[in-house]
């Protein structure tokens, strides 16, 4: 595995996260920390991009598939931390972080915690009929109940 892993270290790898993740050596990761593109927030002008799906369900399905592809590379005590913001369409809050978290549970991941990342200097919202959104969710997922977490650090 050391030789196989050496091909990944100290290099930048560009491509589809699911495709690249599927090529990682088995069990080589202890944790994954990511903030994937949010649903319909940024257009990177690439037809393969994540985040510009027409429907929330398609976005969630594709995002869960990325983590399914990465799961074999995660060691048995590994964790995944995902930062995800929400989205309004019209006057409706979509609940994208929780749609994703519940879909991850359905895919077999253990949802261990939801952490609120409070942003006291959030951009003010021009709308006047609801509070300004000043937080994002950070979800902690584990592959198994015997995952590593250092509460004292």
C-alpha positions in Angstrom: 0.0 0.0 0.0 2.9 2.4 0.7 3.9 2.5 -3.0 0.3 2.8 -4.1 -0.2 5.6 -1.6 3.0 7.4 -2.6 1.4 8.2 -5.9 -1.2 10.3 -4.1 0.9 12.2 -1.6 2.2 15.7 -2.2 0.4 16.1 -5.5 -2.6 17.9 -6.7 -5.2 15.7 -8.3 -7.9 17.3 -10.5 -11.0 15.5 -11.5 -14.3 14.1 -10.4 -14.1 13.4 -6.7 -16.0 10.1 -7.0 -13.8 8.8 -9.8 -10.6 9.8 -8.1 -11.8 8.6 -4.7 -12.5 5.2 -6.2 -8.8 4.9 -7.1 -7.5 5.6 -3.7 -5.9 2.7 -1.8 -8.2 0.9 0.5 -8.2 2.2 4.1 -5.6 4.9 3.4 -7.6 7.8 4.9 -8.3 8.5 8.6 -10.7 11.4 8.0 -12.2 13.4 5.2 -13.0 17.1 5.8 -14.8 18.9 3.0 -17.2 21.7 2.0 -18.7 20.5 -1.3 -20.3 23.0 -3.7 -23.7 24.0 -2.3 -26.9 23.5 -4.3 -27.3 26.1 -7.0 -24.9 28.6 -5.4 -22.0 28.8 -7.8 -21.7 28.0 -11.5 -18.1 26.8 -12.3 -19.0 26.5 -16.0 -18.1 22.8 -16.2 -20.8 20.3 -17.3 -19.5 17.7 -14.8 -19.8 20.1 -11.8 -21.6 19.3 -8.6 -24.2 21.8 -7.4 -26.0 22.9 -10.5 -28.5 20.0 -10.6 -32.0 20.9 -11.5 -33.6 19.2 -8.5 -32.5 19.0 -4.8 -32.9 15.2 -4.9 -30.5 14.8 -7.8 -27.9 17.0 -6.0 -28.2 14.9 -2.8 -28.0 11.7 -4.8 -24.8 12.8 -6.5 -23.2 14.0 -3.3 -24.0 10.8 -1.5 -22.4 8.9 -4.4 -19.2 10.8 -4.0 -19.0 9.6 -0.4 -19.9 6.1 -1.4 -16.9 6.2 -3.8 -14.6 7.5 -1.0 -15.9 5.0 1.7 -13.5 2.2 0.8 -10.5 4.5 1.1 -11.6 5.5 4.6 -10.1 3.3 7.4 -12.5 1.3 9.6 -12.3 4.0 12.4 -12.5 6.8 9.9 -14.7 9.9 10.0 -16.1 12.3 7.5 -16.8 16.0 8.3 -19.0 17.9 5.8 -19.8 21.6 5.9 -23.0 22.4 4.0 -25.1 25.5 3.7 -28.7 25.8 2.8 -30.6 27.4 0.0 -33.8 29.4 -0.5 -35.8 29.0 -3.7 -38.5 31.6 -3.8 -39.8 31.9 -0.2 -39.0 28.3 0.7 -35.9 27.1 2.7 -34.9 23.8 1.1 -33.3 22.1 4.1 -30.4 20.8 1.9 -28.1 20.0 4.8 -30.6 17.8 6.4 -31.7 16.2 3.2 -28.1 15.3 2.7 -27.5 14.0 6.3 -30.6 11.8 6.1 -29.6 10.4 2.7 -26.1 9.6 4.1 -27.8 7.7 7.0 -29.9 5.8 4.4 -26.7 4.9 2.6 -25.3 3.3 5.8 -23.2 6.1 7.3 -23.6 6.8 11.0 -24.6 10.4 11.7 -22.7 11.2 14.9 -23.2 14.9 15.3 -24.4 18.1 13.8 -22.3 21.1 14.6 -23.6 24.6 14.1 -20.9 26.9 12.6 -22.1 30.3 13.8 -21.0 33.1 11.5 -21.4 36.4 13.5 -20.2 38.5 10.6 -22.5 36.9 8.0 -23.5 38.9 5.0 -26.8 40.8 5.7 -29.7 39.5 3.8 -31.8 42.0 1.7 -35.0 40.2 2.6 -37.1 41.7 5.4 -39.5 38.8 6.1 -37.1 36.3 7.8 -33.9 36.4 9.9 -30.5 36.6 8.2 -28.9 33.1 7.9 -25.7 33.3 10.0 -24.8 29.6 10.3 -23.9 26.5 8.3 -24.0 22.9 9.4 -21.0 20.7 9.9 -21.9 17.0 10.0 -19.8 14.3 11.5 -20.3 10.9 10.0 -18.6 7.7 10.9 -18.1 4.5 9.0 -18.6 2.3 12.1 -19.5 2.8 15.8 -15.8 2.2 16.7 -14.6 5.5 15.1 -11.8 7.7 16.4 -12.7 11.0 18.1 -10.4 12.9 20.4 -12.7 15.1 22.6 -9.8 16.6 24.5 -7.9 18.1 21.6 
